[in-house]
Each structure stands twice: as structure tokens, then as C-alpha cells.
Amino acid sequence: MGKKGDRGAKEKVAGVILEEEGKNAAKRTDQHGEEEYQCTGILEQDFNELCSRAGLTKIPKVTVRLQSTSNLFPPEESNTLTEKEVPASLTQIQNKYAYFRPCIQTELEHDDPKSVREIFLRGWKIEEKMLGVFSKCLPTLANLQAVHLWKVGLTDLSLFSLIAILPNCPTLKTLTLEGNPLAEGSFYRLIGEESTLAHVSLRNNNIGDADAKLIGQALSTLKSSNKSLVSLTLSFNHISDLGAGYIAEGLRLNRSLLCLSLAHNQIGDQGALKLAEVLGPFALTHTEVVERRRLLLEKESQERSRSPLRHADAKSSERPSSLVSNTTIDKLQASKQSRSASKKKEPSKKEEKGQASAAGGGGVGGGPGFVPAKKEDAKQAKKMVSTPEQKVVRGKGAKSGAKEKRSLPLELEVMEPTEIMNPLLEQAEHRDGKVFLPGNRVLINLNLTWNQITEQGLKAFLAAMESQQQASKATAGVKWQMGLLRLSLGKNRFPAESKTFARLQELMLPRDPTYRQLPKAPDEELAVPS
């Protein structure tokens, strides 16, 4: 409890510091009678001006990140440069020392200086004042997609200030934070439930098992899960079997993460077993079963409460169109019940109203026996029957439009959380007194190279891949349930002639979209089971 309280206090302090630093320039200019600076969207101009107003003496230079010299010069010019060896070597020395000077490198979308797409900061410490400057100039970059920070000396407190900037940059989806170990391991705050980042790289940050536990909980818990993160890189850290188990727990109910890298860690067979278990059908825990039952009961109660509300709306209306509304509701319910039940209800309602139909009265659209005043309502009823799952209300009609407004949002409230947000509501299998989910089949790329996995871990992954291959036959048309397409297990502690590894390659290489077999001997290509 003490640590959580300290973290909460530090977050509040960081927010106050960021707000003060962000307004620092304005306060200084007010003393000189100047107006607050309005950013123009040109990073170099805005950054220099805000730094000078914030009182920073050493201002890093903003430069455009260049490609290699071999791509900048054509072959003819490159030959002329080699003849002038002395100026070329001097330029190389200058560039070598300039590399270590604090600077901000940018990549542009176009030649326009306002089209900054990526920002790179390497090897110099970012102070709180500098974060205050970034909080004002970064949100004005309309095309900013990625920020890469390498060894910039961030602390837990300054990370909170950085996180506070992210919601103000709606186009920013990629954040690279490498070589920045934190004392309290606050990296998990980057991928919380409210995060909008899609790609996060946390390489070489001394992340251990305690940090991995917080990251796993950020991926998903019983009550919440991250829904925006697509790729997560945790390579070159200190995650062992225990930490891999925590990450696997986060993958149980996460359905957004596509790529996960745990390369260059300390994961052995026990961690591999935990990760492989999530990829195949796994049994729910008692707590998860209880939560699943609660969600199922909630879903059922919402579906039942939906139809009585429609009947109540129809009965409360004294207009002649109430007949058509009732038959419409019966039509909607007829898909869940038998057809015979709907045929019995419609004649009884016609007898109550005392209307005789010359033709057969099985349709909702209004036959010859209906009064002409009901034609508009009948057309509206046909629309409700033909498109009951329609999510957009087209217009605000005078008669039956109000009923559409009441019925359609109720359907949306049931469909969205149950089908998209709750993996516990996936179709389950009951056997041996347990409830089994089909497993995480959204993850398509898992990198576990340079770890400590032996033959035992390979067998666990082989069993998981075989189960995914069998399940893929039943859900061949579901694009977001393809299962693993790439599994990297090289440089581990199993022999090169391992038969299990060879079998894994037979299963995975045909699934890998980046793998290309040699054109020779096409008859010997591995056949994928249909």
C-alpha cells in the first residue's frame, strides 16, 4: 500500500510539474510584456523559441535525419569524392563528434517542414523543462507518428510527464523507449487501458519479473484489457520463467496484441510452457468461470429486457399503427422461436381489432385488407424487420422513428461489449468438469530467440501449434483468428538436429508470410493440410 501511495503522489506531482513547465514560457514572457507564443507547427522554429523563453541556454539542434551517403550520391559523384581523401576524412571526423552532441533528428513526410513524421532523441538527458517545451510543440505536429528515445535519462517522475503529453498527440502511435531503466518500473503505464499507442518498444531497460508482472496486468485482467496495442518489444531484458508466466497471464484475455518479442531474456521451459498454454485451448480458473457466468447472465437479461420494452411501447400507443408495431416485434422474435408461434399470434391480434383481411395475413407489410392510413407504418415496419442489426438511425420520422431510436441503441449496447470486448464470452468447450476457451489466436508473431528453452519447451509449442492448425480448419474465414504465423525459437538450448524443432518448422514455415521456399524441386514443397 505504501508503494502504491507513493506512486500516486508522484503522478500528481509530475502532472503539476508538467503543467507548470508548460506554462513557464508564458509566465516569463508576461513579465516582459510579451504575448504567449503560439506554435506554428514547424518544429525547429517552435522548439528554439520555446527553449529560449523557458530559459534554456544550451538548445539542441533540430536536424533532418539523413540516409546513408551511398544513397545520397550517384555513382559518378561518389568516385569524385574518393579522390579528395583529406576533406572526406575531415567530414567523417566532424560527423563522428557531431553524432554525440545533443540534437533532435526528424524524418519528414514530405519536403514541407510541417510534415514531421518521426522524432529521434539519442544519448542526452531530457530534463523537466525540456518536457515542458515538448508538451507545447509536439501536439502541433499534425503528422507525428513515432517518437524514439534512446538513453535519454528518463526517471519514473519524468515518464509520468511524458505520458501526460501522449493524449494531446492523436496521430502518435509508436513510442520507442530503449536504454532507460527505471527504478520503479513504471513502463506498464504506457500500455494501460486508456492508452492509444499501437507500437511500444522497451528494449534494454533492465525489466525484470516484477516489472513483467505489471506489464502483464496492463495487457489484460479480469475487468480490463488494452485494446490498442499491436506490437510490444521486451527483448534484451532480464525476464525469467516467472516473468514469462506473468506475460502469459496478460495474453489470456487480450485480443489486440499481434506481435510480441521476448528475445534475449532468461526464459526457460517453465516460461515456454506458460506461453504455449495460452496459445492452445486452456481451462478457465474458478474466478474466470464466475466472471463468465456473470457476463452470460447479464447478456441474457439484456436480451430478455429488450423485447418487453418494445411490447410496452406498442401497447402504450393508441394509434392504429400499434397493430403493425406488434406484428413487427413478433417478426423479430420469430427468428428465435418457431414459425408456428408467429402464425398463431397474428390472427389473434387481428380479431381483437376487428379487421377482416381478404388476402392471407401472414406478411407485415400490409395486405389488401389493411386501412390505407397504415401504409407508412407498414413500410417502416418492413425496414425494421429487414435490417434489425442496423446501427445508424437514418432519420427522425414523425410516427415510427421514435420506436427505432428506442430499439436500436438497446441492441448496440448488447452487441458491442459481448462480441468485441469480452473474450470470456467466446464459445467454450466443457469437458472433465472444466470450461476451456479456444486460446489466444490473435497473436501472430512470437519471438523467443536467445533464451534458455530446451526440448521440453519445444514439445509444448508443438502441441499448441498442432491444436491451432486443427482449429484453423473450423474458422478459416475469420481473419482475426488465424493463430501464430511466425514463431522464432532459434539460439536456444536444444540440439540443432532436434526432431521436435524440425516438425515445428514444417508446421510454421508454410504459414510464415515472409518465408519463401527455393524455386527448385517444387514437388518436394511442404503441403499444408487442407
N, C-alpha and C positions, 0 to 999 in steps of 0.2 A: 504494500500500500504506500510505503514511503517513496519508493522509486516512481510509482505512477503519479503521486502528487508532485514530486519534483519535476517530472516531465511536463505535466500540465502547467505548472507555474512557469517553466522555461518557454513553453509555447506562447503563453500570454506575453511574457517579456519580449520574446522575439517579434511578436506582432506589433507591440508598441514601438520597439526599436526600428522596425522596418517602416512604420508609418512616420516616425519622426525623421528618419533619414530621407524618406521620400519627399517630405515637405521641407527638408533642410535648406535646399536651394532657394525655395520661395521665401523662407524666413530671412535668409541673408540678403536677398535682393530687396526685400521690403525695407531693410534698414538703410539702403542706399537710394530708396525711392524708385526702384525699377519694378517693372511688371514681372509676374511669374512667367517663366519660359514655357512656351508651347512647342512640343516636339513636332518636327516636320516629317518624320518617317525616314530621314536619311541618317543612318546610324552614326557615321563618322562625325557629322556636324552636331547632332544631338548629344552624343557621348562627350565630346570635347567641351561643349558649352555647359552641360550639367556637372561635369567634373570640376571645371573651374569655379562654378557657382557654389559647389559643395566644399570648396577649399582644398581640393586635392592638388598637390604640387607636381607629383610625378604621374602624368596621364599616359596610360598605354596607348600605343598607336593602333589605329584601325586600318587593316590592310585586307586586300582581296587575296584569298588563298589561290596560289598558282599551282599548275600541274608540273610534272617533271619537265626538265629542259629538252628532253628528246621529243616531246610532243609540241613544244613551243616553236621550234625552229625546223624548217625543211632541211633535207639532207645537204643541199648546196651550201646553206649558211652555216651548218654545223662544221663543214670542212674548213671554212674560212676562220672559224673561231679556234680551231685546234692550232692554226698557225701562230696565233697570238697567245702563247702559253702564259706569259707573265701577267697580262691583265686578267686572263681567265682564272689563274690561281689566286690572284688578289680578290677577285669577286667571290670565289668559293670561300676564302677565309672570312670575308666580311659577312657573307650569308651564314656561315657557321656560328659566328658570335651573335649575329642578329637573331638567330633562332632562339637563343636563351634570354633575350630581352622581353619584358612583358609586352604583349601585344594581343590584339583581338583579330583573329583571322575570320574572314567571311567568305561564303560562297553565294553568288548571285544567281537568281533565276534567269534574269536577262541582263543586258548591259545597264539597265536602269539602276542607280544606287539605292532606290527604294525597294528593290526586289531581293532583299537579303533572305536567303533560304536556310542557311546553316551558319552557326557561330561556333568557333573553336577557341578555347582558352587552355593554355598549356603551361604548367610549371611556374606559376606565380600566384601568390596568396591573394584571395579575394576578401577584402575587409568589409565590415558592415556598411561603411559609407559607399563602397562600390556597389553593394547590393541595393542600396537606396537609389543609386543612379540607374541601375538596371531596371528597377521597378517602375521607372518612369519612361525609359526609352524602348524597352523590349515590347510592351503592349502595343506600341505604334507601328511595329513591323508587321504589315498585313500578310506577308508571305513566309513568315518564320515557321519552319517545320521541325528543326532539330537544334539542340544545344549540346555541345560536347565539352565536358570539363575533365581535365586530366591533371591530377596533382595540383589542385588549387587551394589546398589547405582548409577545406571546409570543416566546421565543427557541427555538433548537434544543434547548437543555437543558430548558426548561420544557415544550416539546412532548413530550419523552420522558416527563415526569411525567404529562402529560395522557393519553398513550396507555396508560400503566400503569393508569389508572383505568377505561378503557373495558371491559375484560373483566369487571369487577365490576358492570357495569350491563347485564344481559342484554336489557332492553327498549329500550335506547338504539340507534336505527338511523339517526338523522340527525345529522350534525355539519356546522355551518357555521363556517368559519374564514376570515374575509374581512378584508382590510386589515392583514394580519400578515406582512409579508415576513420571510423567514428567511435568514440569511447562508449556511447550508449547504444550503438547500433540502430539508429533511427531511420535506416533505409526503408523499412516497411511502410513508412508514412507516404512514400512516393506512389505506392500502388494500393492505396486504400479504396474503399467502396466508392468514394466520390471522385477518384482520380480519373482524368481524361487522357492520360498518357497511354500510347499504344505500344511503344518500344522502350524498354529500360535496360541499360547495361550497367552492371555493378561489379565489373571485374576488378580483381586485385585490391579488395577493400578489407582484407582480414576478417571476412564474415565467417563466424563460427556457428556452432549448433544453436546457441541461444538466439543469435540473430536470425538463423534459418527458421526457428520456431515462430518468430514474429512475422516473417515473410510468408510462411505457410498459412498463418491465420489471416493475413491480409488477402491471400488468394481466395480463400473461402472458409466460412464457418457454417454452423447450422442455421444462423439467422441472416447472414450477409455473404456477399461474394463480389469480387472485382469483375466488372463486365466490359472493360475497355482494353485491358492489357492483352496484347497479341504475342509479344515475344519478351522473354526475360533471360538475361545472361548473368550467370552466377559463377563463371569459371575463374580459375586462379584464386581460390579462396581456401578456407580450412573447414569445409563441411564434411562431416564423417557420416557413419551409418545412422546415428541419431538424428542429425540434421536432415539427411535424405528422407527419413521417416516423416519428419515434420512437413517437408515439401510435398511428400506423397499425400499426407492428410489434406493439404490445401488443394490438391488436384481432384479429390473425391467429388466435390460439388462445384468445381469451377468448370465453366463451359465457354470460356473466351480465349484462354491461352492456347496458342498454336505451336509455339517454338520455345523450348526450354534447354538451356545449356548448363550442365554441371561438370564440364570438363575440368581437368587439372584440380581435383579435390582429393579427398581421402575416403571415398565411398567404397565399401566392400560388398560382400554378398548379402549381408543383412539389409543394407540400404537398397540394394538391387531388388531384393525380394519385395520390399515395401512398394517400390516404384512399379514393378511388374504386376503386383496385385491390383493396383488401381487401373491398369490398362485393360485387364480382363474383368469378367464378372466377379464382383466382390459382395460379401454379405454385409448388410447394414448392422450397425451397432444398435443396442437397445434404445439409446437416446434418439438415433436417427429413425428407427421404426416408429417411435412415439410421435415424432415430428411429422413423419409421413402420414400417419393415420389422422393427425390433426388437420393437415392440409387437405387430405381427401374428404374429410367430413366438412370442412369449410367450403370446398368446391361443390360438394353435393348440396349443401344447404343453400348456396347461392343459386345453383341451377333450379332448385325447387322453388325458391322465393321469387324467381323471375316470372314464372307463368301465373301465379296468383295475382301479382301486381297487374299483369295485363288484363286478366279477367275483371279485376276490380275497376280498372279504367273503363272497360267496356260497359259494365253494369251501371256505373255512375252516370253515364251519358244517356240522356233521354231522347236523343235524336234517332231517326230511323236508321242511321248508319251504324248503330250499335250491333245490328244483326250481322253486317258484313265484318265488323271487327271481331266478333265472337267466332265466326267461322274461320277467320284468318288465324286466330290463335289456335283453333283446333287443328288447322292445317300444319302449323308449326310443330305442334305436339304429336301429330300423326306420324312423323318420321321416327319418333322414339317408341311409339306404341304400334298397335296393329292397324291395318287399313279398315278392318271391320268396325272398330270402335268409332272411327271418324264418321262412317256412314250412318251409324245409329244416332249420333249427336245432331247432325244437321237436319234431318226431318223433324225431330222433336222441337227444335227451335223454330222451325217454320210453322209448326202447328200452334205454338204459343203466340206467334204474331198474327196468325190467321190469314196467311198468304198462301195462295194456291199457285203452284208452278205448272205451266202447261208442259214444258220440257222437263227432262231429268235434272234434278237439282244437285248433282254431285260437284259442280265447279264453284269456285269462289268468285269468279269474275262476273257473275250476274247473268242469268239466262233470260229468256223472253218474259218470264213471269215476274221479274223484278220491276219495281217502280222506276221510271226514268230519273228521278231525283237522286237515285243511289249509284248512278254510273260513275261519278267521280270517285266516290268512296271505294267502289269495286276496283277501279284502276289502281288506286293507291294500295289496296289490299294485295293486288297481284304483285306490285313492286315489293312489298314486304315479304311475300312468300318466295319470290324468285331470288331475292338477294338478302336472306336473313343475316348473312355474315358481313354485310357491307359496313364499313367503318366510318364513312363520311356521310353526313346528312346533307343532301343536295340542296334543299330549300326549306323555307319556312311556310308550309302550307297553312291555309286557314282552317281546314277541317281535320284531317287526319295527320297533319305534320306534327302536332304536339305529341301524338302517340309514338311516332318514330323517335322523337327526342327522348322519350322516357324509356323505350325498349332497347335501342341500340347501345347507349352507354353502359347499360347493365351487362350486355353481352361482352363488351370490351373489357370490363372490369374482371370478368371471369377468364377470358381467353388469354390476356396478356400475361398475368402472373403465373398461371398454371402451365402454359405451354413454353414460355421463354425463360422465366426467372426461377423455376423450381425444379432442379434436377431430381429431387426426391420423388417427383411425380412421374418420372419415366416409367415405362412399362417394366414391371418387375416379375421375377420368377420365384415361386415358393417351392422350396424343397428342403427336406431334413429339418423342418421346423424353423427355417430361416428365410429371410427375404433377400434376394440377390438383385442388384442393379446390373445392367449390361456393362458398366465400366466407362471410363473416360475414353471416348472415341473421337474427341475433338482435337486433342493433341496430335500433331502430325510430324513433329521433329523433336527428337530427344538425343542430346549429345552427352555421352558419358565416357569419352576418351580420356586416357591418362588417369585412371583411378586404380582401384585395387580389387576388381571383380575377377572371380575365378570361374571354374566350370559350373559350380553350383548356381551362381547368379545367371550364367548364360542359359541354363535349363529353365529357370523361372521366366526369363524373357521369351524363350522359345515357346513355352506353353501359352503365354499371353498372346503372342503373335498368331499362333495357330487358332486360338479362340476368336481373335479379331477377324481372321480370314474366313472362318466359318460364319461369323455374324454378318460379315460384309455381303454375303450372298442374299440374306434376307432384307437388307437395307441398301441395295445397290443404287437406288435412285435418290437417297438422302445425301446431299453433298456435304453437309456439315457433320456427318458421322462416317468418315472414311477410315478412321483409325490411323495408326502410325504409318507414315510413308517413308520415313528415314530414321534409322536407329544406328547411332555411331558408338561402337564399343571397342575400337582399336586401342592398342597400347595399354591393355590391362594385364592381369596376371593369369592368363590361360595360355596354353601352348598354341603355337601357330597352326599345328595340324589338328586342332580341336574339331571333332565331327559336329558337335553342337553349334559351334560358330559357323561352320560350313553350311549347315542346314538353315541357320538364321539368314545367311547371305542368299541362299536360294529363295527364301520367302520374301526378303526385303528388297533385294536389288531390282526385281521387276516392278516393284511399287514405287521406287525412288524416281521422281520425275527428272532429276538431274543426271541419272545414270544412263550411259549409252554403251551398249554392247558392241563388240567389234563386228564389222560387216561380214567377216569371213565365217564360213560354216553356219549358215542360217538355220540348218536343220538341227543343230545342237543347242539352239537357244532354249532357255528355260521356259516351259509353258506355264502360264498362270491358270490355276484351276478355275473353271467357269462356274 
